[in-house]
Amino acid sequence: MCFGRRDRTGSAMRTRFTIVLFTLALIAPAVADPFSDLSKTGACFHRTYDAGHLKKIPRQQFTSMTVWIKGDAEETRQGSGNVGLGLTRRGDPQALLLAAGCEWSEFKTAPDWMKTFKKKAGAGCITSAVPDVFRDVSSAEEGGAVVLDPSADGKTMTVHLDDGQVMVKRADRGRKISVKLGDDDRVFLLRRTDAKACESVKDAVTTLEPESGKR
């Protein structure tokens, strides 16, 4: 997969990001990290913002976020990677969704492709504009940069998004939706919760479309 944007400049930037991410993953030393631990067992993180919070930050468009991390033992078809992400927006009950392949990496300096992320280690994600749920068809277009920063104890996770994402809705997973993010929709702190909270996201990024489904 390679990061795709609507213009040539964005495409080049995302292609460069992909190369850098995989290169760093190859040269990074093999060390214990919280993301790998979460990936072994599987995990669910969620946050819903209440009316008071949204009133204080009127430019924040997202009202909730859910992150599902696939466990090593889970028998699911997840061709798009090992993570599913769902977001809801003000006035829209239908979640926006994306699938991602995320891998822990260590960096010599904080990565310049994610301005909000200031650390030297985290799980960089290659996302899919369309989840790999259509039989015999795979989307090569990527949806946007994501970095996952789980706490050492695995109880919380900070999610960093770049300024543009391409996502889908469960009702029509072949229809790409471009979402422009402002400064108030770039960083989210989620808490680990029961796996049931992630069932809808897991379903959206793993369940195959019926044989008759057309993109």
C-alpha positions in Angstrom: 0.0 0.0 0.0 1.1 3.6 -0.6 -0.4 6.8 0.8 -2.6 8.4 -1.8 -3.9 11.9 -1.8 -6.1 13.9 -4.1 -3.1 15.7 -5.5 0.4 14.9 -6.7 2.1 16.7 -3.8 0.1 14.8 -1.2 0.8 11.5 -3.0 4.5 12.1 -3.0 4.4 13.0 0.7 2.6 9.8 1.7 4.8 7.6 -0.5 7.8 9.1 1.3 6.1 8.5 4.7 5.5 4.8 3.8 9.2 4.3 2.8 10.4 6.0 6.0 8.0 4.0 8.2 9.0 0.6 6.8 12.7 1.5 6.8 12.6 2.5 10.5 10.7 -0.6 11.3 13.5 -2.7 9.8 16.3 -0.9 11.5 14.7 -0.4 14.9 16.0 -2.8 17.6 13.7 -5.5 18.8 12.5 -4.3 22.2 9.4 -4.9 24.3 6.7 -2.4 23.6 3.1 -1.8 24.8 1.6 -2.1 21.3 3.0 -5.5 20.7 1.7 -6.6 24.1 -1.8 -5.4 23.2 -1.6 -7.1 19.8 -1.0 -10.5 21.4 -4.2 -10.4 23.4 -6.3 -8.0 21.4 -7.7 -4.8 22.9 -10.4 -2.2 22.6 -10.1 1.6 23.4 -12.9 4.1 23.4 -14.0 7.6 24.3 -17.2 9.5 24.0 -17.1 13.2 24.5 -20.0 14.7 26.5 -21.9 17.9 25.7 -19.9 19.9 28.2 -16.6 19.0 26.5 -17.9 19.7 23.0 -19.3 23.1 24.1 -15.9 24.1 25.4 -14.3 23.1 22.1 -16.8 24.0 19.5 -14.5 23.3 16.6 -14.0 19.6 17.5 -16.2 17.7 15.0 -15.7 14.2 16.4 -17.9 13.1 19.3 -16.4 9.6 19.8 -13.5 7.4 18.8 -13.1 3.7 19.0 -9.9 1.7 18.3 -9.9 -2.1 17.9 -6.6 -4.0 18.0 -6.7 -7.5 16.7 -5.3 -10.2 18.9 -2.9 -12.8 17.6 -5.3 -15.6 18.3 -8.4 -14.0 16.7 -9.7 -15.8 13.7 -10.8 -12.9 11.5 -10.1 -11.9 7.9 -8.2 -8.7 8.3 -6.4 -8.2 5.0 -6.2 -4.4 5.6 -4.0 -4.8 8.7 -4.4 -5.3 12.5 -6.3 -2.3 13.6 -9.8 -0.8 13.0 -10.8 2.7 13.9 -14.2 4.3 14.1 -15.2 8.0 14.6 -18.6 9.7 14.9 -19.2 13.3 14.1 -21.6 15.9 15.4 -25.1 15.4 13.9 -24.2 12.1 12.2 -24.9 8.8 14.0 -23.2 6.7 11.3 -19.6 6.1 12.2 -16.7 6.8 9.8 -14.3 3.9 9.6 -10.9 2.9 8.5 -8.6 -0.2 8.7 -4.9 0.0 9.3 -1.7 -2.0 9.6 0.2 -0.7 12.6 3.7 -1.6 13.7 5.8 -0.3 16.6 8.9 1.7 15.5 11.6 3.6 17.2 12.9 6.9 15.7 16.1 8.8 16.1 14.0 12.0 16.3 10.3 12.6 16.5 8.8 12.0 13.0 8.1 15.1 11.0 5.2 13.5 9.2 3.1 13.7 12.3 3.4 17.2 13.8 1.5 16.4 17.0 3.6 13.4 17.9 6.7 14.4 19.8 8.0 11.1 21.0 10.7 8.8 19.6 8.7 5.6 19.6 5.1 4.6 18.7 3.0 2.5 16.4 2.9 4.0 12.9 0.0 2.9 10.8 -0.5 2.4 7.1 -4.2 2.9 6.5 -6.6 1.8 3.8 -9.1 4.2 2.2 -11.4 1.2 1.7 -11.2 -1.9 4.0 -10.1 -5.1 2.3 -13.6 -6.6 2.4 -14.5 -7.0 -1.3 -13.8 -10.4 -2.7 -10.9 -10.5 -5.1 -10.5 -6.7 -5.0 -8.0 -4.9 -2.8 -7.8 -1.1 -2.3 -4.3 0.2 -2.9 -5.2 3.7 -1.9 -4.3 4.7 1.7 -6.5 6.9 3.9 -4.2 9.0 6.0 -1.4 8.9 8.5 -2.1 7.6 12.1 0.1 7.0 15.1 -0.9 5.1 18.1 0.8 5.8 21.5 -0.4 3.3 24.1 0.6 3.9 27.8 3.1 1.5 29.3 0.4 -0.2 31.4 -1.9 -0.6 28.3 -4.8 1.2 30.1 -4.9 4.3 27.8 -3.9 5.2 24.3 -3.3 8.5 22.6 -4.3 8.5 18.9 -2.6 11.0 16.5 -4.3 11.7 13.1 -2.9 13.8 10.2 -4.9 16.7 8.8 -6.7 14.6 6.2 -8.3 11.1 6.3 -10.2 9.0 3.7 -12.7 6.8 5.4 -15.9 4.9 4.7 -19.3 4.1 6.4 -20.5 0.6 7.1 -23.5 0.9 4.9 -21.3 1.5 1.8 -17.8 0.5 2.4 -16.8 1.0 -1.2 -17.6 4.8 -1.1 -14.6 6.8 0.0 -15.3 9.9 2.2 -12.6 12.6 2.5 -12.5 14.2 5.9 -10.5 17.4 6.6 -9.3 17.6 10.2 -8.7 20.8 12.1 -6.4 21.3 15.0 -9.1 20.1 17.5 -9.5 16.8 15.8 -5.9 15.6 15.6 -5.2 14.1 19.1 -7.4 11.8 21.2 -6.9 10.2 24.5 -8.8 6.9 24.8 -9.3 4.4 27.7 -9.2 0.7 27.4 -12.6 -0.9 27.7 -14.6 -4.1 27.2 -14.2 -5.8 23.8 -17.9 -5.4 23.2 -17.4 -1.7 22.5 -15.3 -2.6 19.5 -17.6 -5.1 17.9 -19.1 -2.7 15.3 -15.6 -1.5 14.2 -14.3 -5.1 14.0 -17.3 -6.1 11.9 -16.8 -3.1 9.5 -13.2 -3.9 8.7 -13.3 -7.7 8.6 -16.7 -8.9 7.4 -16.6 -9.7 3.7 -19.2 -8.1 1.4 -21.7 -10.6 -0.2 -20.7 -12.2 -3.4 -23.0 -9.9 -5.3 -21.5 -6.8 -3.8 -20.1 -4.3 -6.3 -17.7 -1.5 -5.8 
